[in-house]
Amino acid sequence: MHAPTQENAGQWAQTIADHVTAEHGDEMRLDIHVSTPAADAEVERLREQLAHAEAELTRLHDAESADAAAGSYAGRAEEAEAAIARVRALANAMSNWCSPHGVATDYAARIHEALNPPTEA
């Protein structure tokens, strides 16, 4: 009997399976894996490529999520800054409005106080 090769590995596996079935019937299961050092090296290389690809996919996904969040925050910050600019423009205009007892000027001053950072005493 010769050792199995890639060419006859299937025949070997079937012969062994036939002998086991003849002796033990269907009660026993036999899994046969025929490998060579070259095949094992190829499998290991493919596993390394897969691990690298999975790590890169995770990195890209995380970066995309961070970019999306940053873009969302940047967009919301721009909207808030634009709203504040509109309020400042309104307060500037109110400073010149004619109103009973000068309340528009007082309100404009209060709006400017609220929008400006507090000054340290």
C-alpha positions in Angstrom: 0.0 0.0 0.0 1.3 3.4 -0.9 0.9 6.7 1.0 -1.9 9.0 -0.2 -1.2 11.7 -2.6 -3.3 14.6 -3.8 -4.3 12.5 -6.9 -5.5 9.5 -4.9 -6.5 11.1 -1.6 -10.2 10.7 -2.4 -9.8 7.0 -3.2 -7.9 6.5 0.1 -10.6 8.2 2.1 -13.3 6.1 0.4 -11.4 2.9 1.0 -10.9 3.7 4.7 -14.5 4.8 5.0 -15.6 1.5 3.4 -13.5 -0.5 5.9 -14.8 1.4 8.9 -18.4 1.0 7.6 -17.9 -2.7 7.0 -16.6 -3.2 10.6 -18.7 -0.7 12.5 -21.7 -0.1 10.3 -23.1 3.4 10.3 -22.4 3.9 14.0 -19.1 5.5 13.5 -18.3 8.7 11.5 -14.9 9.2 10.1 -13.7 12.6 8.9 -10.5 12.6 6.9 -8.5 15.7 6.1 -5.6 15.3 3.8 -3.2 18.2 3.8 0.2 19.0 2.6 2.6 21.6 4.0 2.0 23.7 0.9 -1.8 23.6 1.3 -1.4 24.4 5.0 0.8 27.4 4.2 -1.8 28.6 1.6 -4.6 28.3 4.1 -2.6 30.2 6.6 -1.8 32.9 4.0 -5.5 33.2 3.2 -6.4 33.4 6.8 -3.9 36.3 7.3 -5.4 38.1 4.2 -8.9 37.6 5.6 -7.8 39.0 9.1 -6.1 41.9 7.4 -9.2 42.6 5.2 -11.5 42.4 8.3 -9.3 44.8 10.2 -9.2 47.2 7.3 -13.0 47.0 6.9 -13.5 47.7 10.7 -11.1 50.7 10.5 -12.9 52.1 7.4 -16.3 51.6 9.1 -15.1 53.3 12.3 -13.5 56.2 10.3 -16.7 56.6 8.3 -18.8 56.7 11.4 -16.5 59.3 13.0 -16.5 61.4 9.8 -20.3 61.2 9.6 -20.6 62.3 13.3 -18.1 65.1 12.8 -19.9 66.2 9.7 -23.2 66.1 11.6 -21.8 68.2 14.5 -20.1 70.6 12.1 -23.3 71.1 10.2 -25.3 71.7 13.4 -22.6 74.1 14.6 -22.8 76.1 11.4 -26.6 76.2 11.7 -26.4 77.5 15.3 -23.8 80.1 14.3 -26.0 81.3 11.5 -29.0 81.5 13.9 -26.9 83.5 16.4 -25.8 85.8 13.5 -29.5 86.4 12.6 -30.3 87.2 16.2 -27.4 89.6 16.4 -28.5 91.4 13.2 -32.0 91.7 14.6 -30.7 93.1 17.9 -28.5 95.6 15.9 -31.6 96.7 14.0 -33.7 96.9 17.1 -31.2 99.4 18.6 -32.4 101.9 16.1 -36.1 101.2 16.3 -38.5 103.8 17.6 -40.6 102.3 20.4 -42.6 103.6 23.3 -40.3 104.3 26.3 -37.3 103.0 24.3 -38.0 99.4 25.1 -36.7 98.1 21.7 -33.3 99.6 22.6 -33.4 98.0 26.0 -34.3 94.6 24.6 -31.6 94.9 22.0 -29.0 95.6 24.7 -30.3 92.6 26.7 -30.0 90.4 23.6 -26.5 91.5 23.1 -25.6 90.8 26.7 -27.1 87.3 26.5 -25.2 86.5 23.3 -21.8 87.8 24.5 -19.7 85.8 26.8 -19.6 87.0 30.3 -16.7 89.2 31.2 -14.7 88.4 34.3 -14.8 91.0 37.0 
